[in-house]
Amino acid sequence: MLSKLGFLSTVTLAQAILLLFVTLVFTTIFHPEEVDAQNIRKEFADRLAPMELLTGESNAESDFSAVGANEPGANVPSTSQPEQAEKPPWHPNPLVIGSLMKLAEFFQISQNVLDSGPRVVTDSNGTPRLDPQGRQMIIPGNSILNVLLVALGLRFFAVALAALTGVSIGLTISSMVTNTTQAVLWVPLVLIPQILFGGVVVTVPDMSKSVRTFSHIMPSFAAQRIMDTAALYGLTTPFLTNRTKTPVFLTSRGEKETIEWKEGNESLSHSYDKLSPVNMSWQNIAVVPGWLGQHKQAEAPGSDWSHKEYRDTVESRHDVRFSKGTPFWSLQAVQFATGILVFWNVACYGTILFGLVRKQTGK
C-alpha cells in the first residue's frame, strides 16, 4: 500500500508541476503581463538600487561625527574628507536586471516586485513628508529575494498540496466502493463541489453566509486561498470603486485603458480605469463579506445638497480591510488553508485504513 501511495503521489506531483509550467508558458504567449515597456527597466533598476539612492543621504556625516569630541583631531579640518565622502556612482548590473525582469514576467509578478520596495511617504499632493529631523519618511519594504521566494513558493506549495489531497481523495473512494459503478457515481459528487465552492466561479463576497461557511472546508477553496495570497504578496492596495456594492480593485498605479471606435465617419475614444489583473484575489482576501455594501459613497468635491455628484473611485471603504497604499504581507490565509488541506489528507488516509480493514475482515 505504501509503495502504491508513494508512486501515485510522485506521479501526480510531477504532473501537477508540469501542468503549472505549461499553463504559465501559454499564459506568457497568449496573455502576457501588461507593463510599461518604456519605463519597466528603469523601475527595476531603481528597485535594485541601495537605500541611500532613494533617500539621497550619504554616510559621510556619520563617518565624520564618529570622531570623538575630546580627541585632538576632532576639530581639525581634513583635506581627505571630500575624497572619502565621494563614492563611485552606482550602476545596476544589466544581467541581473534582465534576469529579474524575465523571471518576474514569466510568473507575472513584476508589479509585486516593484511595489514591495521601500517607498517615500507623500502627502495627497505628492510632496514628501519629513520627520522632525527634516529627513524624508521612508516606509521600509521587503527584499526582492523574500518576494520571489514567497510569491513563487506559495504557487508550487498550493499545487503540491492540492495534488496530494487529490490522490488521498481518489484512494479514499477506491477503498470505500465495491465496484466500478459506485466509483463512477462518487467521483462527480466529490469533484463538482470543488469547482463550485473554490472561490473562482463565485467569489467569496458574493457567497451567502451558509455557502461561505461550507466553502471554507473545501480543499479547492483552501488551495485557491494560497494562490490568492501568492498573487497579492508584495502588492500595495489600489484604488477601489465607489459606487458598486462589491468593491472592484483597480491597478496599483491607476492606469487608464483607452477604447477607440468609429461611428460613421467620426472617430471616438474614451478612457476607462483599468481593472487589476488580480482583482478576484483582492476580492477574496481583502473584502469583509459580512460588511459587503456597508459603504457610504464619497461625494465629489464641489457637489452640494441640490446636485450631488459621486466619485468613481475611493482610497478606502468600510467593507475592505486595507486602504490605498497599504502593502500586503499577510500569510494568515495560508496558515488556515494549509490546516484545512492537512486535515483532509489525514482524514482521507484514516478512512483508507478503515476501508482496507473492513474489506480484509469482511465486516
Backbone torsions as a table, in degrees:
resi	resn	phi	psi	omega
1	MET	NA	-44.0	-178.9
2	LEU	-64.4	-38.5	178.6
3	SER	-65.3	-40.2	177.7
4	LYS	-64.9	-42.0	179.1
5	LEU	-63.0	-44.4	179.3
6	GLY	-63.9	-41.0	179.7
7	PHE	-64.5	-47.9	-179.3
8	LEU	-63.4	-40.2	-179.8
9	SER	-65.3	-42.7	-179.9
10	THR	-64.1	-46.4	-179.7
11	VAL	-63.6	-43.4	-178.8
12	THR	-65.6	-40.3	177.3
13	LEU	-61.6	-44.7	179.2
14	ALA	-62.3	-42.3	178.6
15	GLN	-64.3	-40.5	-179.0
16	ALA	-65.8	-44.1	179.2
17	ILE	-65.4	-40.7	177.7
18	LEU	-62.8	-42.7	178.8
19	LEU	-63.2	-38.1	177.6
20	LEU	-61.9	-44.9	179.7
21	PHE	-66.5	-40.4	178.0
22	VAL	-61.9	-42.5	178.0
23	THR	-61.1	-43.1	179.8
24	LEU	-65.4	-39.2	179.5
25	VAL	-63.5	-48.6	-179.1
26	PHE	-68.6	-32.2	175.9
27	THR	-64.9	-41.4	178.3
28	THR	-63.1	-34.2	-178.1
29	ILE	-78.1	-49.8	-171.0
30	PHE	-96.7	-21.7	179.6
31	HIS	-141.4	67.1	-176.0
32	PRO	-67.8	160.4	178.4
33	GLU	-66.3	135.5	179.6
34	GLU	-91.3	116.3	-179.7
35	VAL	-133.3	166.3	175.6
36	ASP	-79.1	95.5	-172.7
37	ALA	-60.5	-30.3	-176.8
38	GLN	-75.1	-31.2	-173.2
39	ASN	-115.0	-4.0	-171.9
40	ILE	-63.1	-38.1	-179.3
41	ARG	-66.5	-41.5	177.9
42	LYS	-64.1	-39.0	-179.9
43	GLU	-65.5	-39.0	177.1
44	PHE	-68.2	-36.3	176.4
45	ALA	-64.1	-41.6	177.0
46	ASP	-65.0	-34.7	179.9
47	ARG	-66.9	-32.0	-179.9
48	LEU	-85.0	-10.2	-175.5
49	ALA	-68.3	151.3	176.6
50	PRO	-63.5	159.8	-178.6
51	MET	-60.7	-32.4	-177.6
52	GLU	-60.3	-32.6	-179.7
53	LEU	-71.7	-29.1	178.4
54	LEU	-74.1	-42.0	-176.7
55	THR	-84.6	-20.6	-178.1
56	GLY	76.6	11.7	-178.9
57	GLU	-96.3	158.9	177.2
58	SER	-130.5	162.0	-177.6
59	ASN	-90.1	7.0	-176.4
60	ALA	-63.6	-41.9	-177.6
61	GLU	-65.7	-42.8	-179.5
62	SER	-67.6	-34.1	177.7
63	ASP	-65.9	-38.6	-179.1
64	PHE	-68.8	-42.4	-177.3
65	SER	-71.1	-8.6	178.7
66	ALA	-72.1	-16.5	178.4
67	VAL	-72.3	134.4	-177.1
68	GLY	-66.2	144.9	-177.5
69	ALA	-69.7	-26.2	-177.2
70	ASN	-91.2	-3.1	-179.1
71	GLU	-78.3	149.1	-176.8
72	PRO	-60.4	-34.6	-175.9
73	GLY	-89.4	11.9	-173.7
74	ALA	-67.8	-39.3	-175.2
75	ASN	-105.3	9.9	179.4
76	VAL	-88.3	122.3	179.6
77	PRO	-62.8	139.3	-178.5
78	SER	-107.1	128.9	179.6
79	THR	-74.7	-18.2	-178.8
80	SER	-90.1	-4.3	-176.4
81	GLN	-60.9	-47.2	179.4
82	PRO	-59.1	-35.2	179.8
83	GLU	-68.5	-36.2	179.3
84	GLN	-71.0	-33.4	-177.8
85	ALA	-72.1	-28.6	-178.5
86	GLU	-75.4	129.9	178.4
87	LYS	-121.2	148.2	178.3
88	PRO	-62.2	141.3	-179.4
89	PRO	-60.7	144.9	-178.6
90	TRP	-83.3	128.5	178.6
91	HIS	-123.0	125.5	179.8
92	PRO	-68.8	149.1	177.2
93	ASN	-78.2	117.0	-177.8
94	PRO	-58.9	-35.5	-179.4
95	LEU	-66.8	-41.3	179.6
96	VAL	-65.6	-45.3	-180.0
97	ILE	-63.0	-45.5	-179.8
98	GLY	-61.9	-42.5	179.8
99	SER	-66.0	-42.0	179.3
100	LEU	-64.0	-41.2	179.3
101	MET	-64.0	-42.8	179.8
102	LYS	-64.9	-42.8	179.4
103	LEU	-63.6	-45.9	-179.7
104	ALA	-66.1	-36.7	179.3
105	GLU	-68.0	-39.8	-178.3
106	PHE	-64.0	-43.1	-179.8
107	PHE	-92.1	1.0	177.4
108	GLN	56.4	52.1	178.2
109	ILE	-127.6	25.8	-179.2
110	SER	-59.0	-44.5	-178.7
111	GLN	-67.4	-32.6	176.6
112	ASN	-61.3	-44.0	-179.5
113	VAL	-65.1	-43.2	-177.2
114	LEU	-70.5	-42.5	-177.7
115	ASP	-69.6	-22.7	-172.0
116	SER	-82.5	-3.9	-178.9
117	GLY	-78.6	173.6	176.7
118	PRO	-65.3	146.1	-177.0
119	ARG	-132.4	144.8	175.6
120	VAL	-82.3	128.1	178.8
121	VAL	-72.6	127.7	-178.8
122	THR	-124.8	158.9	173.3
123	ASP	-79.0	178.7	-178.9
124	SER	-61.8	-25.9	179.4
125	ASN	-91.6	5.9	177.3
126	GLY	90.9	0.4	-180.0
127	THR	-77.4	129.0	179.5
128	PRO	-62.7	138.4	176.2
129	ARG	-82.6	144.9	-178.5
130	LEU	-115.6	146.2	176.1
131	ASP	-84.1	176.1	-178.6
132	PRO	-56.9	-24.0	178.9
133	GLN	-86.8	0.7	178.2
134	GLY	85.0	11.2	179.1
135	ARG	-96.7	153.0	179.1
136	GLN	-65.2	139.7	178.5
137	MET	-83.6	126.5	-175.2
138	ILE	-116.4	131.1	171.2
139	ILE	-90.6	114.2	-177.8
140	PRO	-65.8	140.9	178.2
141	GLY	-100.8	-160.2	176.8
142	ASN	-116.3	158.1	-179.3
143	SER	-69.5	153.9	178.1
144	ILE	-61.9	-38.6	179.7
145	LEU	-60.9	-41.8	178.6
146	ASN	-61.5	-44.1	-179.4
147	VAL	-64.0	-43.2	-179.7
148	LEU	-65.1	-45.1	-178.0
149	LEU	-63.5	-43.2	-177.5
150	VAL	-74.6	-50.2	-175.8
151	ALA	-63.5	-39.9	179.4
152	LEU	-84.1	-39.2	-179.6
153	GLY	-62.2	-38.7	179.2
154	LEU	-65.5	-33.6	177.6
155	ARG	-62.6	-49.7	179.5
156	PHE	-67.6	-35.4	178.4
157	PHE	-62.8	-44.2	-180.0
158	ALA	-64.8	-43.5	180.0
159	VAL	-64.3	-42.8	-179.0
160	ALA	-65.1	-45.9	179.5
161	LEU	-64.6	-39.8	178.3
162	ALA	-64.2	-38.8	179.0
163	ALA	-65.5	-45.4	179.0
164	LEU	-64.4	-37.6	177.4
165	THR	-66.4	-38.2	177.0
166	GLY	-62.4	-39.6	177.0
167	VAL	-63.4	-44.3	-178.6
168	SER	-65.6	-37.8	178.2
169	ILE	-67.1	-42.4	178.7
170	GLY	-62.5	-43.2	178.2
171	LEU	-67.3	-32.4	177.1
172	THR	-63.5	-44.9	178.0
173	ILE	-61.7	-42.2	-179.4
174	SER	-63.5	-35.8	-177.7
175	SER	-76.8	-21.2	-174.9
176	MET	-95.4	-29.5	-176.0
177	VAL	-86.0	160.5	-179.2
178	THR	-111.4	-11.7	178.7
179	ASN	-152.0	172.7	-176.5
180	THR	-65.9	-35.9	-178.5
181	THR	-61.0	-43.0	178.4
182	GLN	-63.6	-39.0	178.8
183	ALA	-63.8	-42.1	179.5
184	VAL	-63.2	-35.0	179.0
185	LEU	-73.9	-35.6	-175.7
186	TRP	-75.8	-36.1	-174.2
187	VAL	-57.5	-51.8	178.6
188	PRO	-65.5	-30.3	178.2
189	LEU	-64.8	-26.6	178.6
190	VAL	-89.6	-38.9	-173.5
191	LEU	-77.7	-39.9	-176.1
192	ILE	-60.2	-44.5	176.1
193	PRO	-60.8	-30.2	177.8
194	GLN	-63.2	-35.2	179.6
195	ILE	-74.7	-45.5	-173.7
196	LEU	-72.5	-35.3	-173.4
197	PHE	-106.7	19.2	-178.4
198	GLY	-81.3	-13.8	-178.3
199	GLY	91.4	12.0	178.0
200	VAL	-107.4	-51.7	177.2
201	VAL	-62.3	-44.7	175.1
202	VAL	-125.9	122.7	-179.4
203	THR	-71.6	161.2	-175.6
204	VAL	-58.1	-44.7	-178.7
205	PRO	-62.9	-27.7	-177.6
206	ASP	-85.8	-4.1	177.7
207	MET	-81.2	146.5	171.7
208	SER	-71.7	166.9	-175.6
209	LYS	-61.9	-42.1	-179.3
210	SER	-67.0	-42.1	178.8
211	VAL	-64.7	-40.5	-179.7
212	ARG	-64.3	-40.3	178.8
213	THR	-63.9	-43.2	178.6
214	PHE	-66.1	-37.2	-177.6
215	SER	-63.8	-31.2	-175.5
216	HIS	-65.1	-16.9	178.5
217	ILE	-99.4	1.8	179.9
218	MET	-82.3	133.6	177.9
219	PRO	-63.4	-33.5	177.9
220	SER	-65.9	-37.6	177.3
221	PHE	-63.8	-42.8	179.9
222	ALA	-64.9	-44.0	179.0
223	ALA	-63.2	-38.2	179.2
224	GLN	-67.2	-33.8	177.6
225	ARG	-64.4	-36.8	177.0
226	ILE	-66.3	-42.5	178.0
227	MET	-64.9	-37.7	177.1
228	ASP	-62.0	-43.5	178.9
229	THR	-63.3	-40.5	177.6
230	ALA	-62.4	-37.6	-179.3
231	ALA	-70.1	-29.2	-175.2
232	LEU	-97.2	-16.7	-171.5
233	TYR	-59.0	122.2	179.4
234	GLY	94.6	-17.3	-179.7
235	LEU	-73.7	154.0	171.1
236	THR	-98.7	144.3	-177.7
237	THR	-62.3	128.8	-177.4
238	PRO	-89.2	-173.6	172.3
239	PHE	-64.8	153.4	179.9
240	LEU	-119.8	153.3	174.5
241	THR	-71.0	147.6	-174.8
242	ASN	-96.8	-31.0	-168.4
243	ARG	-115.3	22.3	175.2
244	THR	-113.7	145.3	179.2
245	LYS	-63.0	-51.0	175.8
246	THR	-88.9	121.7	-178.6
247	PRO	-59.3	136.6	174.0
248	VAL	-111.5	131.8	-174.7
249	PHE	-99.6	130.7	179.0
250	LEU	-91.1	-174.6	179.9
251	THR	-73.4	161.3	-176.6
252	SER	-61.0	-30.6	-175.3
253	ARG	-108.6	6.5	176.9
254	GLY	67.5	38.2	179.5
255	GLU	-65.0	156.0	178.1
256	LYS	-107.5	152.7	176.1
257	GLU	-121.8	123.1	-175.6
258	THR	-100.9	129.0	177.1
259	ILE	-109.9	128.2	179.4
260	GLU	-116.8	139.8	177.9
261	TRP	-154.6	173.5	-178.8
262	LYS	-123.4	139.4	172.0
263	GLU	-124.2	100.6	-173.6
264	GLY	70.3	-124.0	177.9
265	ASN	-96.5	2.2	-176.3
266	GLU	-98.3	128.1	176.8
267	SER	-91.5	126.8	-177.8
268	LEU	-121.2	156.5	176.3
269	SER	-153.2	153.7	178.8
270	HIS	-150.6	141.9	179.7
271	SER	-101.7	138.6	180.0
272	TYR	-126.8	153.6	173.1
273	ASP	-65.2	135.6	-176.8
274	LYS	-84.4	133.5	-179.7
275	LEU	-77.4	140.4	177.9
276	SER	-63.4	136.8	177.4
277	PRO	-65.4	-16.3	177.6
278	VAL	-115.2	34.3	-179.7
279	ASN	-57.7	-41.5	-179.3
280	MET	-62.6	-40.1	178.6
281	SER	-66.4	-40.1	175.6
282	TRP	-60.1	-43.9	-179.3
283	GLN	-64.8	-40.2	-178.8
284	ASN	-68.8	-32.7	-173.7
285	ILE	-98.8	-44.4	-168.5
286	ALA	-90.0	-26.7	-176.5
287	VAL	-78.9	137.6	175.1
288	VAL	-89.9	104.5	-173.0
289	PRO	-58.2	-38.5	-178.6
290	GLY	-67.2	-18.0	179.8
291	TRP	-108.6	11.8	-174.5
292	LEU	-55.3	127.3	178.8
293	GLY	86.1	-8.0	178.6
294	GLN	-81.7	73.3	-174.4
295	HIS	-141.4	122.7	175.9
296	LYS	-81.0	115.3	-174.7
297	GLN	-64.2	131.0	-177.4
298	ALA	-78.6	133.4	179.3
299	GLU	-85.7	150.9	178.4
300	ALA	-74.6	149.9	178.1
301	PRO	-59.9	137.1	177.3
302	GLY	95.1	-9.9	179.3
303	SER	-78.5	148.7	179.9
304	ASP	-126.4	-175.0	-175.1
305	TRP	-66.0	-27.2	-177.8
306	SER	-83.2	-25.5	-178.8
307	HIS	-145.1	96.0	-177.8
308	LYS	-92.0	133.3	173.6
309	GLU	-121.8	141.8	-175.3
310	TYR	-114.3	147.1	178.0
311	ARG	-71.6	151.0	176.8
312	ASP	-78.4	-35.8	-177.0
313	THR	-130.7	156.7	177.2
314	VAL	-136.0	165.5	180.0
315	GLU	-90.1	-19.3	179.9
316	SER	-155.3	156.3	176.2
317	ARG	-139.7	154.6	-179.4
318	HIS	-66.8	-29.4	-177.2
319	ASP	-93.9	14.4	177.5
320	VAL	-123.5	134.8	-173.4
321	ARG	-69.0	-28.7	-173.5
322	PHE	-121.3	150.9	174.6
323	SER	-101.5	166.6	-175.4
324	LYS	-57.5	137.3	178.7
325	GLY	90.5	-8.3	179.2
326	THR	-75.6	122.0	178.6
327	PRO	-73.9	145.0	-178.4
328	PHE	-99.4	115.0	177.7
329	TRP	-126.9	1.4	-170.8
330	SER	-70.7	134.6	174.7
331	LEU	-115.8	17.0	-177.9
332	GLN	-62.7	-41.8	179.9
333	ALA	-63.6	-33.2	179.3
334	VAL	-66.5	-41.5	-179.5
335	GLN	-62.7	-45.9	180.0
336	PHE	-66.1	-42.5	-178.8
337	ALA	-65.2	-39.3	178.0
338	THR	-62.4	-40.5	177.1
339	GLY	-60.7	-40.4	178.7
340	ILE	-64.0	-45.1	-178.3
341	LEU	-67.6	-38.8	176.5
342	VAL	-64.5	-40.6	177.7
343	PHE	-59.7	-44.3	179.3
344	TRP	-61.0	-42.0	179.7
345	ASN	-65.3	-44.2	179.4
346	VAL	-64.2	-44.6	-179.8
347	ALA	-64.0	-40.1	-179.1
348	CYS	-66.8	-43.6	-179.2
349	TYR	-70.5	-29.8	172.1
350	GLY	-64.9	-40.8	177.5
351	THR	-66.4	-36.5	178.4
352	ILE	-62.2	-47.0	178.8
353	LEU	-61.0	-41.3	178.4
354	PHE	-62.7	-42.2	-179.4
355	GLY	-66.5	-40.0	179.1
356	LEU	-66.7	-41.3	177.9
357	VAL	-63.1	-39.6	-179.8
358	ARG	-64.9	-40.2	180.0
359	LYS	-69.2	-37.1	-178.6
360	GLN	-72.5	-36.4	-178.7
361	THR	-88.3	-15.9	-179.1
362	GLY	74.7	17.9	-180.0
363	LYS	-103.0	NA	NA
